[in-house]
């Protein structure tokens, strides 16, 4: 059965012969005989194709050997999806149904086309985004995950792929024969699950996220061979905004993140107080648009890769990665954000990923359908999570250490929570104990009203934690970047950094190391809001330009 049942003209725009002639100089004409493959799932093609003559058949070809038609395309139509904007592997098979002439446009020229021909570029971009959405909904073109739907590692991989807007298919071997056969063949040890079968046939046993990303071609391998104008560590709203503005102004930009684009904001299921979205928008949608926009202007996204050290003796600076590679850049932007703090509860760490969560997505929400859950925290992230989870959970016990929600939460969220019949807020209350099964699954949670109130224990399988955050700055150890007593990065002139040593140094968002900047939640004194992070991401680029224009003897470039 085809996964595209009708021809939405937004998803399948048809270029006229005149429009094709306008863009011919952006690509290269290629010819394919009937039956020949233009692209194969999991392989990198010459780029996006525009069909000049002939017809092709697009099909979903999953790693288990299942083949399903998607759509037939003919002259004037474009072949590709959003991955072709950055030269990633194709997620579908494309075969010539008759002799074909096609215009192949590589990623660099595709971005130039979008800027030079904005009307055509907008139509193409919209089609590429919509096609990725359909592939995600159909689970087409990505890996097949095989394991129990409730297994922690299965949830971990699903969450990783979902947060990166990457399609996948999940199969449970207890009710799928093909999946059971693969488990019997490749994974006799239960610790090998989930199995991950990649499009090119590679089988991974319970892989880590970085291993899976490498097998899928999600991470660019040649980034270490270049020196970038700007390396951004952190793909939250601040880092993505800086990538959009920096790349659009001609800087060569690379964005690094250890997990996924979006940061903490990416896990917010509904942001209602962000300017320009009166109906609200999910954090994943907002930051996903930012990631695509950054790539449209030429920024490279390296996700997931983890920065482990910054060598900042002299530019170009070097960022050491966990996979032993190094990224060189004339300027570095610290946008690594902050992580939710683990409450001081015995054995809590033992249940992380097995009932204890520091984020919420539809994957975790489905696990607690019609169950009682506990949610810790009194900030906006906790409020957004509670409002989202109320649609799934039977009852939410919301534990707040302070005297009220209004002290640290936007009023619109307080009103939503107070109106929800299945959310009960317990002020001045904290978790004191957790326990679970031999397999490590959380089963019970006990909490206490402070300072010496009665304790309550309930059977709870899902505990969501949105408490105070610690800055993600471990990778700055040993560098000259100064931080405050809580570890947040200092910027600009302050009592701690002292008066400016040179004219124009340091700039307001610049650290104590020339050419190294900090924005967003990781910056000391920043406003912990999405809008503020985006604003800093936009503002910092002008300061990067100023730093690049400084004479070399003042620490500029």
C-alpha positions as CSV (number, residue, x, y, z in Angstrom):
1,X,0.0,0.0,0.0
2,X,1.4,3.4,-0.9
3,X,2.1,5.8,2.0
4,X,1.1,8.8,-0.1
5,X,-2.6,8.4,-1.1
6,X,-3.1,11.8,-2.8
7,X,-1.1,14.4,-4.6
8,X,-0.8,17.4,-2.3
9,X,0.6,20.1,-4.6
10,X,2.5,21.6,-1.7
11,X,4.4,18.3,-1.3
12,X,4.7,17.7,-5.0
13,X,5.2,21.0,-6.7
14,X,5.6,20.8,-10.5
15,X,8.1,23.1,-12.1
16,X,7.3,24.4,-15.6
17,X,9.9,24.0,-18.4
18,X,10.6,27.7,-18.1
19,X,11.3,27.4,-14.3
20,X,13.6,24.4,-15.0
21,X,15.5,26.5,-17.5
22,X,16.0,29.2,-14.9
23,X,17.7,26.8,-12.5
24,X,19.7,24.6,-14.9
25,X,22.9,26.4,-14.1
26,X,22.6,25.3,-10.5
27,X,22.9,21.6,-11.4
28,X,24.2,19.0,-13.7
29,X,22.2,16.9,-16.2
30,X,22.3,13.2,-15.7
31,X,20.7,10.3,-17.6
32,X,19.4,7.0,-16.3
33,X,18.1,4.0,-18.3
34,X,14.8,2.3,-17.5
35,X,15.2,0.1,-14.4
36,X,18.3,2.0,-13.3
37,X,18.5,3.3,-9.7
38,X,18.8,7.0,-9.2
39,X,19.3,6.5,-5.5
40,X,19.1,3.7,-3.0
41,X,17.9,3.9,0.6
42,X,20.8,4.7,3.0
43,X,23.2,6.0,0.3
44,X,24.2,9.5,-0.5
45,X,23.2,10.7,-3.9
46,X,24.5,13.6,-6.0
47,X,21.9,15.8,-4.4
48,X,18.3,16.9,-5.1
49,X,16.9,15.8,-8.5
50,X,14.6,17.8,-10.8
51,X,13.0,15.5,-13.4
52,X,13.5,17.0,-16.9
53,X,12.2,14.1,-18.8
54,X,10.8,10.6,-18.0
55,X,9.2,9.0,-15.0
56,X,10.5,7.5,-11.7
57,X,9.1,5.2,-9.0
58,X,9.7,6.1,-5.4
59,X,9.4,3.3,-2.9
60,X,9.9,2.6,0.7
61,X,12.5,-0.2,1.2
62,X,13.0,-1.1,4.8
63,X,15.9,-3.2,6.1
64,X,13.7,-6.2,6.6
65,X,13.2,-6.5,2.9
66,X,9.7,-5.0,2.8
67,X,9.0,-2.9,-0.3
68,X,6.1,-0.5,-0.5
69,X,5.4,2.1,-3.2
70,X,5.3,5.7,-2.2
71,X,4.6,7.6,-5.4
72,X,5.3,7.8,-9.1
73,X,6.8,11.1,-10.3
74,X,7.3,12.6,-13.8
75,X,8.8,15.6,-15.6
76,X,8.9,18.8,-13.6
77,X,8.8,17.2,-10.2
78,X,11.6,17.2,-7.6
79,X,13.1,14.1,-5.9
80,X,14.4,14.4,-2.4
81,X,13.5,15.5,1.2
82,X,15.0,17.7,3.8
83,X,18.1,15.5,4.3
84,X,19.3,16.5,0.8
85,X,19.8,20.1,2.1
86,X,22.9,18.9,4.0
87,X,24.0,15.9,1.9
88,X,22.6,13.2,4.1
89,X,21.7,9.7,2.9
90,X,18.4,9.2,1.0
91,X,15.6,7.6,2.9
92,X,13.8,6.1,-0.1
93,X,14.6,4.1,-3.3
94,X,14.2,5.9,-6.6
95,X,14.1,3.9,-9.8
96,X,13.7,5.0,-13.4
97,X,10.3,3.7,-14.7
98,X,11.5,4.7,-18.2
99,X,14.5,6.5,-19.6
100,X,15.1,9.6,-17.5
101,X,16.9,12.9,-17.8
102,X,17.3,14.7,-14.5
103,X,19.0,17.8,-13.1
104,X,21.1,16.9,-10.1
105,X,21.7,19.8,-7.7
106,X,24.2,19.3,-4.9
107,X,23.6,20.8,-1.4
108,X,25.8,23.9,-1.9
109,X,24.1,24.8,-5.1
110,X,20.7,24.0,-3.7
111,X,21.2,26.5,-1.0
112,X,22.3,29.1,-3.5
113,X,19.2,28.3,-5.6
114,X,16.9,29.0,-2.6
115,X,18.5,32.4,-2.1
116,X,18.7,33.4,-5.7
117,X,15.2,32.2,-6.6
118,X,13.2,32.8,-3.4
119,X,9.8,32.0,-4.8
120,X,11.0,28.7,-6.2
121,X,13.1,28.1,-3.2
122,X,10.1,28.5,-0.8
123,X,8.1,25.9,-2.8
124,X,11.0,23.5,-2.8
125,X,11.7,23.9,0.9
126,X,8.0,23.4,1.8
127,X,7.9,20.2,-0.2
128,X,11.1,18.9,1.4
129,X,9.8,19.5,4.9
130,X,6.4,18.0,4.2
131,X,8.0,14.9,2.8
132,X,10.1,14.3,5.9
133,X,7.0,14.6,8.0
134,X,5.2,11.9,5.9
135,X,8.3,9.6,6.2
136,X,8.3,10.1,10.0
137,X,4.6,9.3,10.3
138,X,5.0,6.2,8.1
139,X,8.3,5.1,9.7
140,X,9.8,4.9,6.2
141,X,13.4,5.0,5.2
142,X,15.0,4.9,8.7
143,X,16.1,2.0,10.9
144,X,14.0,-0.7,12.3
145,X,14.1,-1.0,16.1
146,X,13.3,-4.4,17.5
147,X,12.5,-4.9,21.1
148,X,9.8,-4.6,23.8
149,X,7.9,-1.4,23.6
150,X,8.4,-0.8,27.3
151,X,12.1,-1.6,27.5
152,X,14.2,1.4,28.7
153,X,16.7,1.1,25.9
154,X,14.0,0.9,23.3
155,X,12.5,4.1,24.7
156,X,16.0,5.7,24.7
157,X,16.5,5.1,21.0
158,X,13.0,6.1,20.0
159,X,13.4,9.3,21.9
160,X,16.7,10.0,20.3
161,X,15.4,9.5,16.8
162,X,12.2,11.4,17.5
163,X,14.0,14.4,19.0
164,X,16.2,14.5,15.8
165,X,13.1,14.2,13.5
166,X,14.4,11.0,12.0
167,X,12.0,8.3,10.8
168,X,12.1,4.8,12.3
169,X,9.9,1.7,12.6
170,X,9.5,-0.1,16.0
171,X,8.7,-3.8,16.1
172,X,8.0,-6.0,19.1
173,X,9.3,-9.6,18.6
174,X,6.5,-11.0,20.7
175,X,3.9,-10.2,17.9
176,X,6.0,-9.8,14.7
177,X,7.4,-12.9,13.1
178,X,10.1,-11.2,11.1
179,X,11.3,-9.4,14.2
180,X,11.3,-12.6,16.2
181,X,13.4,-14.4,13.5
182,X,16.0,-11.6,13.6
183,X,16.2,-11.7,17.4
184,X,16.7,-15.5,17.3
185,X,19.5,-15.0,14.8
186,X,21.3,-12.0,16.1
187,X,20.4,-11.5,19.7
188,X,20.3,-14.7,21.8
189,X,21.3,-12.6,24.8
190,X,18.5,-10.4,26.0
191,X,21.1,-7.7,26.7
192,X,21.6,-7.3,22.9
193,X,18.1,-5.8,22.6
194,X,16.9,-3.7,21.1
195,X,18.3,-4.7,17.8
196,X,18.6,-1.9,15.3
197,X,18.6,-2.8,11.6
198,X,19.9,0.1,9.5
199,X,18.8,0.9,6.0
200,X,22.1,-0.5,4.5
201,X,21.7,-3.8,6.3
202,X,24.0,-3.1,9.3
203,X,22.6,-4.7,12.5
204,X,23.5,-3.0,15.8
205,X,23.0,-4.6,19.2
206,X,21.6,-2.1,21.7
207,X,23.6,0.7,20.3
208,X,24.5,4.0,21.9
209,X,23.1,7.1,20.2
210,X,26.5,8.1,18.7
211,X,27.0,4.6,17.2
212,X,23.5,4.6,15.7
213,X,24.0,8.1,14.3
214,X,27.2,7.1,12.6
215,X,25.6,4.1,11.0
216,X,22.7,6.3,9.7
217,X,25.1,8.9,8.3
218,X,23.6,11.6,10.5
219,X,27.0,13.1,11.4
220,X,29.3,14.8,8.8
221,X,32.7,13.0,8.8
222,X,34.8,15.7,7.2
223,X,34.1,18.5,9.7
224,X,37.6,18.0,11.3
225,X,39.3,19.0,8.0
226,X,38.1,22.6,8.0
227,X,38.5,25.7,10.0
228,X,35.2,27.4,10.6
229,X,34.5,31.0,11.3
230,X,32.2,30.0,14.2
231,X,31.7,26.8,16.1
232,X,28.6,26.7,18.2
233,X,28.4,24.2,21.1
234,X,24.8,23.6,21.9
235,X,21.8,23.4,19.5
236,X,19.1,24.8,21.8
237,X,17.2,28.0,20.9
238,X,20.2,30.2,21.5
239,X,22.7,28.2,19.5
240,X,20.2,27.7,16.6
241,X,19.4,31.4,16.4
242,X,23.1,32.2,16.3
243,X,23.5,29.6,13.5
244,X,20.7,31.1,11.5
245,X,22.0,34.7,11.8
246,X,25.7,33.8,11.4
247,X,25.2,31.6,8.4
248,X,22.9,34.0,6.7
249,X,25.5,36.7,7.1
250,X,28.2,34.6,5.4
251,X,30.0,33.0,8.3
252,X,31.0,29.3,8.0
253,X,29.2,27.8,10.9
254,X,29.1,24.4,12.6
255,X,26.7,23.5,15.4
256,X,27.6,20.7,17.8
257,X,25.2,19.0,20.2
258,X,25.6,15.8,22.3
259,X,22.0,14.7,21.9
260,X,19.6,16.5,19.6
261,X,18.6,20.0,18.5
262,X,16.3,21.9,20.7
263,X,17.9,21.6,24.1
264,X,15.5,21.7,27.1
265,X,13.1,23.8,24.9
266,X,12.9,20.9,22.4
267,X,11.2,18.8,25.1
268,X,8.5,21.4,25.8
269,X,5.2,20.2,24.3
270,X,3.6,23.6,24.2
271,X,5.1,27.0,24.3
272,X,2.4,29.6,24.4
273,X,4.3,32.8,25.4
274,X,6.7,33.0,22.5
275,X,6.2,36.0,20.3
276,X,4.4,35.4,17.1
277,X,2.7,32.2,18.0
278,X,-0.7,33.1,19.6
279,X,-1.9,29.5,19.3
280,X,1.3,28.1,20.8
281,X,3.9,25.8,19.3
282,X,5.8,22.8,20.5
283,X,9.4,23.2,21.4
284,X,10.3,20.5,18.9
285,X,8.5,22.3,16.1
286,X,10.0,25.6,16.9
287,X,13.6,24.5,17.2
288,X,13.1,22.0,14.3
289,X,12.2,25.0,12.1
290,X,15.3,26.8,13.4
291,X,17.6,23.8,12.6
292,X,16.2,23.6,9.0
293,X,16.5,27.4,8.6
294,X,20.2,27.3,9.7
295,X,20.9,24.5,7.2
296,X,19.1,26.5,4.5
297,X,21.8,29.2,4.9
298,X,24.6,26.7,5.0
299,X,25.2,25.9,8.7
300,X,26.5,22.4,9.3
301,X,24.7,20.4,12.0
302,X,26.9,17.8,13.8
303,X,24.5,15.9,16.1
304,X,25.1,13.8,18.1
305,X,28.7,14.7,18.9
306,X,30.0,15.7,22.4
307,X,32.4,18.5,23.1
308,X,34.8,17.3,25.8
309,X,37.5,20.0,25.9
310,X,38.2,23.5,24.5
311,X,41.8,24.4,23.8
312,X,41.9,28.2,23.7
313,X,45.5,29.1,23.9
314,X,45.4,30.9,20.6
315,X,43.0,31.0,17.6
316,X,42.0,29.0,15.7
317,X,40.6,27.3,18.8
318,X,40.2,23.6,18.9
319,X,37.2,21.7,20.3
320,X,38.0,18.1,21.2
321,X,35.1,15.7,20.6
322,X,34.4,12.4,22.4
323,X,35.1,10.5,19.2
324,X,38.8,11.7,19.2
325,X,38.2,14.3,16.4
326,X,38.9,18.0,16.7
327,X,36.9,20.9,15.4
328,X,38.8,24.1,14.6
329,X,37.2,27.5,14.6
330,X,38.3,31.1,14.7
331,X,35.5,31.9,17.1
332,X,33.6,29.7,19.6
333,X,30.1,30.2,20.9
334,X,29.3,28.5,24.2
335,X,25.6,27.7,24.1
336,X,25.7,24.3,25.9
337,X,22.8,25.2,28.2
338,X,22.1,23.6,31.5
339,X,20.9,20.2,32.7
340,X,18.2,19.5,35.2
341,X,19.7,18.8,38.6
342,X,19.3,15.4,40.1
343,X,17.5,15.6,43.4
344,X,19.4,14.2,46.4
345,X,17.3,11.0,46.7
346,X,19.0,7.6,47.4
347,X,19.1,5.2,44.4
348,X,17.3,7.7,42.1
349,X,20.1,7.3,39.5
350,X,19.4,3.6,39.3
351,X,16.0,4.2,37.8
352,X,17.0,6.9,35.2
353,X,15.6,5.8,31.9
354,X,13.6,3.1,33.7
355,X,10.8,5.3,35.1
356,X,12.8,8.4,36.1
357,X,12.8,11.0,33.3
358,X,14.3,14.5,32.9
359,X,12.2,15.3,29.8
360,X,8.8,14.4,28.4
361,X,7.8,13.5,24.9
362,X,5.0,11.4,23.3
363,X,7.2,8.3,23.8
364,X,7.2,8.7,27.6
365,X,3.7,10.0,27.7
366,X,2.3,6.8,26.2
367,X,4.1,4.8,28.9
368,X,2.0,6.5,31.7
369,X,-1.4,6.4,30.1
370,X,-4.1,6.0,32.8
371,X,-1.5,5.8,35.5
372,X,-0.7,7.9,38.5
373,X,2.6,9.8,38.1
374,X,4.8,12.2,40.0
375,X,6.3,15.4,38.6
376,X,8.9,17.4,40.5
377,X,9.4,21.1,39.8
378,X,7.8,24.5,39.9
379,X,9.2,26.3,36.8
380,X,7.8,26.8,33.3
381,X,9.3,23.6,32.0
382,X,7.6,21.6,34.8
383,X,4.3,23.5,34.1
384,X,4.4,22.8,30.3
385,X,5.2,19.1,31.1
386,X,2.3,18.8,33.5
387,X,-0.2,20.5,31.1
388,X,0.9,18.0,28.4
389,X,0.9,14.9,30.6
390,X,-2.6,15.6,31.9
391,X,-4.0,14.3,28.6
392,X,-2.4,10.9,29.3
393,X,-2.0,10.3,33.1
394,X,-4.9,9.3,35.4
395,X,-3.5,11.6,38.1
396,X,-0.4,13.9,38.4
397,X,1.1,14.6,41.8
398,X,3.0,17.8,41.2
399,X,5.6,18.3,44.0
400,X,6.9,21.9,44.5
401,X,9.6,22.8,47.1
402,X,8.5,26.4,47.3
403,X,5.3,27.9,48.9
404,X,3.5,28.4,45.6
405,X,3.7,27.9,41.8
406,X,3.3,31.6,41.1
407,X,6.8,32.3,42.5
408,X,8.5,30.7,39.5
409,X,5.9,29.9,36.9
410,X,4.2,32.0,34.3
411,X,0.6,32.8,35.3
412,X,-1.0,31.2,32.2
413,X,0.5,27.9,33.2
414,X,-0.5,28.3,36.8
415,X,-4.1,28.9,35.6
416,X,-4.0,25.8,33.3
417,X,-2.7,23.6,36.2
418,X,-5.3,24.9,38.7
419,X,-8.1,24.2,36.1
420,X,-6.9,20.6,35.5
421,X,-8.9,18.1,37.5
422,X,-6.2,15.4,37.5
423,X,-3.3,17.6,38.7
424,X,-2.8,18.0,42.4
425,X,-0.1,20.5,43.5
426,X,1.7,19.7,46.8
427,X,3.7,22.7,48.0
428,X,6.7,22.5,50.3
429,X,7.0,18.8,49.4
430,X,9.9,16.7,48.1
431,X,10.6,13.1,47.2
432,X,12.5,11.2,49.9
433,X,12.7,7.7,48.5
434,X,12.2,5.5,45.4
435,X,12.2,1.8,44.9
436,X,11.6,-0.7,42.1
437,X,11.8,-4.2,40.8
438,X,14.8,-6.5,40.4
439,X,14.9,-5.5,36.7
440,X,15.4,-1.9,37.7
441,X,12.0,-0.5,36.8
442,X,10.7,2.2,39.1
443,X,7.6,1.0,41.1
444,X,7.2,3.2,44.2
445,X,7.8,6.8,45.2
446,X,7.6,8.3,48.7
447,X,7.4,12.0,49.4
448,X,7.3,14.3,52.5
449,X,5.8,17.7,53.3
450,X,8.7,19.8,54.7
451,X,10.2,20.2,57.1
452,X,8.9,17.3,59.2
453,X,5.5,16.6,57.8
454,X,3.9,13.2,57.2
455,X,5.3,10.9,54.4
456,X,3.2,9.5,51.6
457,X,4.1,6.5,49.5
458,X,2.3,5.4,46.3
459,X,2.8,2.8,43.5
460,X,4.4,5.1,40.8
461,X,6.1,3.9,37.6
462,X,6.9,7.3,36.1
463,X,8.7,10.1,37.9
464,X,9.4,13.3,35.9
465,X,12.1,15.7,37.2
466,X,12.2,19.4,36.2
467,X,14.2,20.9,39.1
468,X,16.9,23.6,39.1
469,X,19.6,23.3,36.5
470,X,23.4,23.1,36.5
471,X,25.4,24.6,33.6
472,X,26.8,22.2,31.1
473,X,30.4,23.6,31.2
474,X,32.5,20.5,32.1
475,X,34.1,20.8,28.6
476,X,35.5,24.2,29.5
477,X,37.7,22.9,32.3
478,X,41.3,24.0,31.9
479,X,40.5,26.8,29.5
480,X,40.6,30.5,30.5
481,X,36.9,31.0,30.3
482,X,35.8,32.4,33.7
483,X,32.7,31.2,35.5
484,X,30.7,32.3,38.5
485,X,30.4,30.4,41.8
486,X,27.6,28.2,40.3
487,X,29.6,27.4,37.2
488,X,27.8,29.7,34.7
489,X,29.9,31.5,32.2
490,X,30.7,35.2,32.8
491,X,30.5,37.6,29.9
492,X,31.2,41.3,29.4
493,X,32.8,43.6,31.9
494,X,31.9,42.7,35.6
495,X,33.3,43.1,39.0
496,X,34.8,39.6,38.6
497,X,36.4,40.2,35.2
498,X,37.5,43.7,36.0
499,X,37.7,46.7,33.7
500,X,38.2,46.3,30.0
501,X,41.9,45.8,29.3
502,X,41.6,47.0,25.7
503,X,39.1,49.1,23.8
504,X,36.1,47.0,22.8
505,X,37.2,44.1,24.9
506,X,35.4,42.2,26.3
507,X,32.2,42.7,24.3
508,X,28.9,42.2,26.2
509,X,28.5,38.5,25.3
510,X,32.2,37.8,25.1
511,X,34.0,35.7,27.8
512,X,37.4,36.3,29.4
513,X,38.9,34.5,26.3
514,X,39.0,36.8,23.2
515,X,36.7,35.4,20.5
516,X,34.9,33.0,22.8
517,X,31.3,34.0,23.5
518,X,28.5,32.6,25.7
519,X,24.7,32.9,25.3
520,X,21.5,31.3,26.6
521,X,21.1,29.4,29.8
522,X,24.8,28.7,30.3
523,X,25.6,32.4,30.6
524,X,25.7,33.9,34.0
525,X,22.8,36.3,34.6
526,X,20.8,35.3,31.6
527,X,17.1,35.2,31.6
528,X,16.0,31.5,31.4
529,X,13.4,31.9,28.6
530,X,13.2,30.8,25.0
531,X,12.6,34.3,23.8
532,X,15.7,35.7,25.7
533,X,17.9,32.8,24.3
534,X,16.8,33.5,20.7
535,X,17.5,37.2,21.2
536,X,21.0,36.6,22.5
537,X,21.6,34.2,19.6
538,X,20.7,37.0,17.2
539,X,22.7,39.7,19.1
540,X,25.9,37.8,19.5
541,X,26.6,37.5,15.7
542,X,27.2,41.3,15.4
543,X,29.7,41.0,18.3
544,X,31.4,38.1,16.5
545,X,31.9,40.3,13.5
546,X,33.3,43.0,15.8
547,X,35.8,40.5,17.3
548,X,36.9,39.3,13.8
549,X,37.5,42.9,12.8
550,X,39.8,43.7,15.8
551,X,43.6,44.0,15.1
552,X,45.4,40.8,15.7
553,X,47.5,42.2,18.6
554,X,44.3,42.8,20.6
555,X,43.3,39.2,20.4
556,X,41.1,39.5,17.4
557,X,41.2,37.6,14.1
